[in-house]
Structure formats: C-alpha cells, structure tokens
C-alpha cells in the first residue's frame, strides 16, 4: 500500500502526458513528423561524413576550413544566448512585464544550444574525443577550449533554471538564471574573441567583435521570442492574453533598440574597412558592398535582418500580430545569412593577398555541399521538432505569478 501512491501518481502523470500529446491537430502532427524526418536525415548525413571522411562530403578546404556548419553553430548559440539574456529581464532582474515569456524562452534557449551542439558535432571529426580531452587535457590558453567549457556550464544552468521554473522554485530559478546569464555572456564574448583575436584574418580582427556578438545575440533573441510565441498561440489554439501581449510589445521595443545598435555597428564596420588600405579587410568589405556577397549584404543583412523589420515593428505598434510575425521571420532569415557572411567572407580573401603572391589575388570560392546543407537544415528541424513537442509536454509553458 505504501508504494501504491507513487505508482498511481506516475501513472497519472503518464496519462496526462499522453493526453497532451494527443491533443494536437493534424497540421501539428504533420509538422512534427516533417521536422523529425529532416532532423533524422541530417543526423544520417553527419554520421556518414564522420565515418567516411569529411573531405568526401563537405566542401571546406584548407583555405576555407570553416563552412556553413560553423556559421550555423554560431547562429544557434548566438540565438540561445540572446534568448537567455532577454528572458532574464523578467524573472531574473524583476521586470514583471517580461515575466510571461520566461518559461518558453528558457526552453528555447536550451533547444537552440542543443541544435548548435548537434551541428558542430557533425563538423568535428570525433566529437566524443573532443568532450573527453576537454576534461582530461584542458588547454587554458585556448579560446575554443573556453568556449566549449563555458557553453557546457551554460547549458547545465539553463536546464536547472527551466526545471526550477516548472516546479515554482522561483529563488533557485533566479539564481540559475543569473548564473546562466553570466556564463552565457562569458561564453558568447569568448566566441567573439575566437574571431576577433585572429590576427591573420583582418575582416574579423579587432576588439569590437565580443561586444558585437552580445548585442546581436539579444537582437536575435527578440526576433525568436516574438516568432515562437506567436506561432505557439496558433499551435495551442489559445488567444494571447493581455500580460503576454504586453510582454511581446516590450520585446518588440527592445528589438527596435537593438536593431538600431547593430545598424550602428555595421555602418562603422563597413566605413572602417572601406577607408582602409587595400588588403584583406578592404577587399572583404568590398565583396560585401559591391562584390560576390553584395546580395547577401544588402538584401538579407541590411534588408531582411534589420531595415524592413525595423519599419514593420514600428508600424505594428505591438498590436498587429501578423506584422510582428512577418518582421521576426524576416529577421531570423536575414540574421542567419548575416552569420554566414561573417564566417565565410572572413575566409574567402586569401591570407597572402596583400603580398601579391600568385594565386592569392582573387576571392576563394566556397559553396556548401549537399551534406552540409542537409545538416544545417537538420539543426532547424531539431529546433522545430523540440519546440512543437515542448508545447504539448509542458502544456504551453503557462506562467504563474510569483
């Protein structure tokens, strides 16, 4: 008899969980299956490349060693950090307006960091060895070692924060949320340093990269919060109540500010490169302004990621859900291309260009392979799958007052 109550409680929980998952519409299950299949296909592609050799399946080379998988990893971890920082405004720093977005945003921060780890695991030849030697043979002078370690700590703290939020242990959630924000900022600024401290790549080199990464992370977090919270309302078939509407409007306003900040950064980055002497940085900037990557820059980075969403957010005034959804969707697409350009354009300019070495006067070509594209798509599929599953398992991430 003593063991009957725990068993009954467990059975009730399992029954409730099954009922929640079964409550989805046909469109919900179709989206769940499609995203799951994309994730599975990408996992198979990554495993195939790992077993048979990256050189046969990826288009990265000695000259361009970082491809779209690194860009995707940067995109997902940037998104995760941004979600953590924006959501922490509410339940960590006490701004009640942002409280309704806390649970779902923290959950999404976990999902996106997992997607980043999924993509980077396909890039690393033997990811198990990396995890093992990261512990038993740490290199404290390596930015990449610090990046992996800090993101690991960050993930653990986010998991505990989400747990405490769901069992209404607010003080513990605040402690984990604050610690997670600190770990996220440290990890993310360190990720910026991975690029900014590379003297051989002039396009990346400079002290502003860690700061830029933090600001752009929060901009991305605002877009993702607005997008998934509006989509979640449609998935769950429930109207957005006043507290949630107010939280999304506040997120919109923060997003407007951060778009302006990133526009400021981007403008001066382009001007600094354009005003410099012909060389790696100048040529890379010109490739973005008027060269091979000009469509990426003007259409996706300037247009979709910043200028068009800025106008749409301002016109919507926080009331037009459709306009806010469109703006956030365009931002996510544009920001992904922004990460891609950041990684690739920094490499396509030959290192010995300014020395006039034969064969180093033209941009290096890089086009992602089918396997690289499939693994990247699987990262997005993983986010979609876990988001959809989480909406049912966690009952729409409903919030309670503290």
N, C-alpha and C positions, 0 to 999 in steps of 0.2 A: 504493500500500500504506500510506503514511503517514496518509492520510485515512480509511482503512477502519475503524480503531478508533473514532474519534469517531462515525462514521456508525453503526457497529454498536451502540455504547453508546446513541446516541439512539434507534435502532430498538428496542432492548431496553427502554428507558425508556417509549417509547410503547406497546409491547406490554404492559408491566406495568401502565401506567395504564389501558389499555382493559380488562384483566382485572379490575382492582379495581372499575371502574365496573360491569362486567357481573356482579359477584358479588352484587349486591343482590337482594332478594326482590321479588315482585310488589307487595307493600304499599309497599316502598321506592320503586319507580318511580312508583306511583300518587301517593304523597305528593310526590315530586319534580315530577311533571307539574302537580299541582294548585297547589302553591306557585309554580311558574314561571308558570302562567297568571294567577294573582292578581297577581303582580308585573308581568306584561305589561299586564294590564287597568289597573292603577294608573298605569303609565307612559303609556299612551294617554290616560287621563283628565287627567293632569298636562299633557301636551303640548297637549291640546285646550283646557284652561283658559288655558295660556300664549299660544296662538295667537289665540284668540277673545276673551280677556279674563276676568280673574278675577272681575269683578263679575257676570258672567253665570252662573258655575258655583260660586262659593263664597258662603257666607252671612255672611262677615265684612263689617263695616260700618265707617264712620268712628268710631262709638262703641265697637265691639268689633273692633279691627283684627287682633288675634291670635286665631286659632281653633284647631281641633283639630290642624291641621298643625304649629303651633308647639308645642303640647303633646306631639305625637308626636316631634317633633325633640328636645325636652327629654328625653323618656323614653329615646330611643335613645342620646343622647350621655351621659346620666347612667349608663345601663347599661354603656356602653363604658368609661367612667372607673372604675366600680366593678369591672368585670372585671379591668382593668389593675391596680388597687390591691390587690385580694385575691390575684390570682395572683402579684404581685410579692413577697408574703410568703415564697414558696418560693424561686424561682430567683434573685431579686434580693437578698433580705435573709437568705438562707441557712437558712431553716427547712425542713428536709428533709421534714417531714410534708406540706407543701403542694406539693411538687415534682411529684407525678403529675398535678395539674390544670393545670400551666403551659401546655403547648402548646395544648390545646383552648381554654383561657380567653383566651390571647392572640389566637388565631384568631377567637374570638367577639367580642373587643373590636374587631377590625378590621371584622368583619361588621356589628356594630351601629352603629359610627360611619359606615360606608358607607350603612346604612339611614337614619340621621339626615340625612346629606347628600342622599340621594335624596328624602326627604320635604321638606326645606327648599328644595330646588331647584324643587319644584312650587309652593312658596309665593312664591318670589322671581320677579318678573316676567321678568327676563332674567338667569339665573344666570351666563351667560358674561361679561356686563358686570361683574357683581359680582366675579368672580375676577380679571378684567383690572384693574379700578380698585383692587382691594385691593392690588395690587402697584405700579401706576404712580402711584396717588394715595392713599397711606395717610393715615388720619386718626388720629393717635396719641392724640387726646383722646377717641376713641370706644370705649366698652366693646365694642360689637358688632364693630368692626374687630379689636380684640384677641382677641375670642372666635374669630372666623373664622381669624385667623392662627395662634393657639395650637393650635387643633384641627387645622389643616393640618400643623403641625410634629409634633403628637402622632401623627397618622396615619402619617406617614413613619417616625417612630421605631418605632411598633408593627409596621410592615411589615418593617423591618430586624431587629427583635427576633425576629419569627417566622421569618425566613429563617435567622438565626444559630442559633436553637434547633433547626431542622431539619437543619442541616449540622454540628451539635455543636460550634459555636464558642461555648463557654459564657461566656468572658470578654467577648466582644463582645456577646453576648445580655444579659449583666448590665448592661453599660454602656448599651445601648439601652433596656433595661427600666427602669433607674434614671432615665435622662433622660426616657423616656416618662412615668414616674410623676410627675416634676416638672412636665412640660408638661401632663399631664392635670389635676393639681391646680390649676395656674395657670389653665388654660382653664376648668375647672369652677367654680372660685371666681369667676372673671370672669363666667361665665354667671349665677351667683348675684347678682353685682353689677349685671348688666343689669336685674334685677328690683329688687334692694334699694336701688338709688340713684335710683329713680323717685319723686321727692317727690310727684308728682300722684296716685300710686296708694298709698293708705295701707295697704292689705292687704299689699302687697309691701314697702313701705319699711322699712328697718331693717338694722342691721349683722349680724344673725344669719343672713341668707339664704345667703351664701357658705359658712358653716360647716355649715348645714343641708344644703346641696346635696352637700357632700363626704360627710357621714355617711350621708345617704340613698342616695348613689351606691354606697357599699360595702355597704349593706343589700341593694340591688337586685342587686349583683354576686354576693352569696352565693346569693340565690334562683336566679339564672340559671345559675350554676355547677352547683348541685345538680340543677336541672331538666335541663339539656342533657347532663350526664354520665350521669345515669340513663337518659335517652332514648337516648343513644349506645350504651349497653350493650345495649339492646334492638335498635337498628338493626344493630349489628355481630354480634349473637348471641353475644357473649362475656361470661363472668361477670366481675363486679367483683372484682379480686384484693384482697389484704389492704392493700397500700400505698394503692390508690385508695379503698378503704373507709375507711381511717384519714384520708385527706385530706378526704373528704366529711364525715366526722364532725367534723373540725376546722373545716371551713367552716360546718357547722351551728351549732357553738358560737359562732363569730364572728357568725353571723347572729342568734342569740339575743341577744347583747350589743347589737348594732346596732338590733334591733327595740326593745329597751328604751330606747336612746338616743333614737330617733325618737319613741317614745311620750312621752318626757320633753319633747322639743322641742314636739311637737304640743299637749300638755296646757297648757304655759305660753303657747304662742301663742294658744290659744283663750281662756285666762283673761285674758291681757293685752288682747285685743280686747273681751271681754265686760265687763271692768271699766272700759273707757274711755268717753269721752263719745259720745253718738250722733253718728254720722258715717260716713265711708266704711269705716273698718276695723271699727267696731262692727256696722254693717249687713251687711258681708260675712261676718263671723263668725256672726252670727245666721242668715244664709242657709244656712250650713253646719250649724249646730246644730239649727235648727228650721224652716228655710225651704225654698226650692225645691231646695236641694242637700243636704238632710239625709240622704236615702237614699244618695247618693254618699259622704257623710262617714261615717255610722255603719255602713252595710253594707259598703262597699268599702274605704274608708281604714282605719277602726278595726277592722272585722271581718276582711275578706279579706286586707288587706295586712299586718296586724300581730297582732291578738289571737289569731285562730284558728291561723295558722302558728306563733305562739309556743308555744301549747299543744301542737300536733302535733309540733313539733321536740323539745320537752321529753319528751313521751310516747314518741316513737320511739327515743330514746337512741342515735340513729345506726345502729340495726340494722334498722329497718323501712324498706325502700326505698320501698314503696308509700306509706307515710305521709309520708315526706320528699318524694316526688314530688308528692303532693297538696298539701302545705304550700307548696312552691315554686311550683306552678301558681297557687294562690290568691294568693300574694304578687305574682306578675307581673301578674295581672289587677287586683288592688287597687292596685298601685303605678301602673299606667297611669292609672287613674281619679284617683289622687292627683295626678299631673302635670296631668291635665285640669282638675281643680278649682283647682289652684294658678294656672293661666293664666287660666281663664275667670272664676272668681269675683273675681279681682282687677280685672276689667274691667266686669262687669255692673253694678257700682254706679256711677251717673253721677258724673262729676267734680264737678259743681256741686250735688250732693245737699244738702250741709250749708248751702248758701246759700239754699235754698228756691226755687230757680229753677223756674218752671213747666215741667213735663215731665221734671224731674230728681228726682222723689221716688219712683219705682218702679224695680225692677231691670230692666235691659235684657235682652231675650230673645235667646238665641243657640242655634240648633240646627244642627249640621253638615249640609252639603248631601251629596247622594249622591256627588258627585265627591270631596269632602273625605274622606268615609268610605272610599271606594274607594282613594284614595291612601294613607290610613293603613293599610288592610288590606294594601296592596302592600308597605309597609315591613316588616310582619310576614312577608309572603310571601317577601320578599327574604332575611330572616334565616333562615327555614326552608329555603329553596332552597339557599343557600350553606352552611348547616350540613350538610345532607344530602349535598351534593356534596363538601364538605370531608372528611367521614368516609371516603369511598372514595378520593379523590385522595390524602389524607395518611395513609391506612392506619390510621385510628382514632386518630391523634395519639399513637402509642405513645411512651412516655418511656424514656430510658436514664439510667443513673446517671452522675453527674459526679464 
